[in-house]
């Protein structure tokens, strides 16, 4: 290489090293800012469990019983190789958790993105606790790591509406939508999409225990007062909590919680979107929906002052 070329290339080479160092340091700082020391995470877990236990006791939600309720057993999935029991709460990242269980159970070198959304909800490879007799259920509950994830009740509600009523899913966009239209529209032949106000009116008109699992209160799905979950995760800290779950069960280090989304082109339901929908409701609807999800608010320590909560989040 001649001297003239060296003089030209050297400054660019040095500049490249400086830029690479700057971005490497910036990336490290960003990663460090998201890292929560294990002792801090454990303290948060203890706070969540203490709040839950206190609310369970105050509201007489503790039961004396011989076996697990069948509807709760149907929400619990078991993964035997890593001794994991996971409670499925729709609209709280459950599809991706079921992908993880599938990969762990199958022992395959798969990417989560290779498993289709519909397949993961239909496969017989991942087993529900309800498939086992009560004595075996008790054995799993006593010896497996039990995990449950929650989400702010109102954000979960908006997410369920957007996912199920605004897309062309055969059951929800026809059967459920037609039932809602029949209840609240004079023109029974109207084919316009169900509005959020109609959706909420439909939900608050139904007995709590009969609600669809996508908008049924979370505490009814997983019964956390009587199933003593080892890890209480939250959608709001999904990445961090999932990392600790995978570590706790001894999952392969290469396996990480995926951020896959069924309708990839759509924005995830966040604080701004939730507020946009909630502002369409009457004050009476707001009060009734807060009453419906009251135990979820209390047990999982979510504030009912949703305007402040979502404004701060956004």
Phi, psi and omega in degrees: 000131182281165187297325182294318179294322180297317179298324181288318187279328186302311179300321180295323180294315180296317179300320179298318179297317181297313180297316179299316180297319180298311182290327177296316179295320180296318179297318179298317180296320178297316180296317180297325182292336179268348184279131176247123179305147184305319182295326178290319179296318179296323178296320177296318177300316179298319178299315180298316182292321180294317177300313180301310183299320180295315181292321178302315183292315182297330184254015176053044181265359178279134184243147170258112184210162183269333180215163181291141176300139185296325181291330176287317178302330179286339179271347185265129177251143181243139176235112193280326184298325181246010176052060180244135170240122185238128176270123182279116172244104180304144181075020175228044177074023187290327180298319180289326176292323178291328173298317179298315180299319178300312181297316180296315184291320182284336181066032183259152176275071183251152167268141180304327182293344180280347183260117183290150182304310182295322182296319185292336179268357181242342185298145178266001182290323178266129190259142173274150178300329181298343181285350183251153178292154183312316180298324179288322175304313180299320180298315179296316182296329180279336188242348181261157175284120185260131187228139176220140177241142179235171180212155178308126187306323183282326175292321177297320180298314179296319179299319179296317179299311182297320184286318189264327186259343182258359178242163184273070174264125188312311185287309187285319184279350177244289185301304182292315180300319180294323177297318179294315179300318181296329182282326193237000181242139177290320178273100185292343181268002180300134182248004178299149180302148178295131179281163179295324178298318178296318179301313181293318178300321178297315183293314184286349177274349185261150171297139186306317184290344182264359184293150175300146185298339181287340176228009175291142178307140186296325183292333177285330180288318191246350178047060185291348177283339184239342169257114187273093184291135180284328179229125176253098180271163176228146177301327182292338177232040189301313182298312182294313181296320179296320178301318181288326176298310183298324178292317183297326183267359178074035177291156177304141183299333182287343183274123179232154177295125182277157178250041182286148182225137184299310179256083190300332183280349183266146177289140177297150177292116181236192182300314181298314181294319179300313179298321180302318180284318182297330180288352176276348185270154174283162179298327179294317178297318179301313181296320181290322181288325175294323178293320179301317184260018185305314182292326175296318177302312186287310185297320186255011172059051172255141181280144176277348177281071190295329180301313179294315184301309184284331177293320179290325181291323189288000000 
